[in-house]
Amino acid sequence: MFRQSHISRRVAAVAVSLVLAGGAAACGPKDGADNAGAAGDKPGAAGGAPQKGGTLTVLNAEPQSDFDPARLYTSGGGNVPSLVFRTLTTRNREDGAPGTKVVPDLATDTGRPNADATEWTYTLKDGLKYEDGSPITSADIKYGIERSFAAELSGGAPYLRDWLVGGDTYEGPYKDGGKGLASIAVPDAKTIVFTLRKPEGEFPFVATQTQFAPVPKAKDNGVTYEEHPVSSGPYKVVKNENDGERLTLERNEHWDEKTDEERRAYPDKIDVRSGLDAAVINQRLTTSSGPDAAAITTDTNLGPAELAQIGTDKELEGRVGTGHFGYVNYLAFNPKVAPFDNPKVRQAISYAINRTSVVNAAGGSALAEAATTFLPEREAFGHAPYDHFPAGKTGDPAKAKELLKEAGFPDGVTVTLTHSTAQNRQTSPEVATAVQQALAAAGITVKLEGLENNAFNEKRWDVKNTPGFFLSRWGADWPSGGPFLAPIFDGRQIVANGSNYNHAQLDDPAVNTEIDEIAKLTDLAAAGRRWGALDKKIGEQALAVPLFHPVYKRLVGKDVKNVVISDWTGVLDISQVSVK
């Protein structure tokens, strides 16, 4: 159902060093978000109302590569991509929890389902135009989705392959002989209807992804389309150098703000410069000289040392935005490997963990929040509080030893913890060492196995070679419990040959059935409550030890105004920024 949720991997990579999670997406703030109306509560709040004009500079570590709506893997339309590509629905561009809502974009509403949510109908707004002034039609959206199935344009979200009738065998418009995908119907120029294999109450969230951006068939030139994709948003691409390393965007004069309630589009020009070192980005934002005074980053966090420096400077401190992306860092168990096949051993480790030392290893409480639940502590995800194995702030080694004795290890046990050697403060040596030291107090000797990041990812996602015990992380494709729990705990998503994210290889019929039942719900609040209950139920099996949810700290230039950070993306929304 939620197979191949590799936005979590890309967002993860983009998340802490870069973004869930920066260039792509999701879940929000709290500094200033709860009091967003008061000037000075957040960066960019002072200095008068935002105005149109000027040039916004974006300083990033990672290039905005594959700038083709078919190949981009974004949630809510992404950040920079959302300036060029409008979709059927999008994220609500507001601070905090309101920003987790899905709202109409090209469509008049978020979609009209049939009785069992296996069919979704959308109607386009009046007056929608491309950058050349030609009208946007429902057939263009159908074509844009169909081309995302082409092997040449792979990389986007995989959901429609699973969800659309015939999607699992469709090979895209370059090979279909003009037939198209029958499960996407366009009865007229303003109507589009999707027929699904099974009920999907969260289809409006998927309709925010860039595969739903319109593409005029006559302008499609395949793999080179990314060099000048046809804009449906407030900005058009006038320059794309070195596969997204340098992007220049200017106003799309045919974009009509009357049809777009979400994007503010204040700057006249946006200059995206990538391939920069994180330290250089933060130094340039700190200094804020010349064009850097009107600069932001969509993928680079502040680190502990930088935050310590900023803490002594009130002006700089006032330019830091804080956000929370839907993301969890955790210890994963593979119960197929001894001694983790014994639930009491898994429980013992759960009790022994010292979350204070883990949070410190992750950069401190400013950059990480201790977690006892798999789902993030946000209402949109359906978070239900629980702590089945209460370790307190520093662990309960006595309880852990008691459980080890019951498990047949009265003298302790030796285990191997696999981790990445990448310095990401998530799956890295610092966090692994903190776990090692905490477990030692409970008589658990931990040998550390550090692997280069690519090798680490290949091993932890390989069902045949998954380690018994390893550091892991997961981010949601949209703010809901579904893309959190289904890829990790749905037994039907165990992948024998390919990337398998169900690390415990859990295949519980009751869990699988509940996932299907929740998927039928179009009442997202009701669905959220059930996702939270399911998280709590799965947590009883001690298949993972939640460690922390990351916090994102981003600096902006001194002339940047109107900073909006939602609980969908957790990072500044570029579509709201003003530089005058």
Buried (B, 14 or more C-beta within 10 A) or exposed (E): BBBBBBBBBBBBBBBBBBBBBBBBBBBBBBBBBEBBEEEEBBBBBEBEEBEEEBBBBBBBBBBBBBBBBBBBBBBBBBBBBBBBBBBBBBBBBBBBBBBBBBBBBBBBBBBBBEEEBBBBBBBBBEEBBBBEEBBBBBBBBBBBBBBBBBEEBEBBBBBBBBBBBBBEEBEBBBEBEEEBBEBBBBEEEBBBBBBBBBBBBBBBBBBBBBBBBBBBEEBBEEEEBBBBBBBBBBBBBEEBEEBBBBBBBBBBEBBBEEBBEBBBBBBBBBBBBBEBEBEEBBEBBBEBEEBBBBBBBBBBBBBBEBBEEBEEEEEBEBBBBBBBBBBBBBBBBBBEBEBBEBBBBBBBBBBBBBBBBBBBBBBBEBBBBBBBBBBBEBBBBBBBEBEBBEBEEEBBBEBBBBBBBBBEBEEBBEBBBBBBBBEBBBBBBBBBBBBBBBBBBBBBEBEEBBBEBEEBBEBBBBBEEBBBBBBBBBBBBBBBBBBBBBBBBBBEBBBEEEBBBBBBBBBBEEBBEBBBEBBBBBEBEEBBBBBBBBBBBBBEBBBBBBBBBBBBBBBBBBBBBBBBBBBBBBBBBBBBBBBB
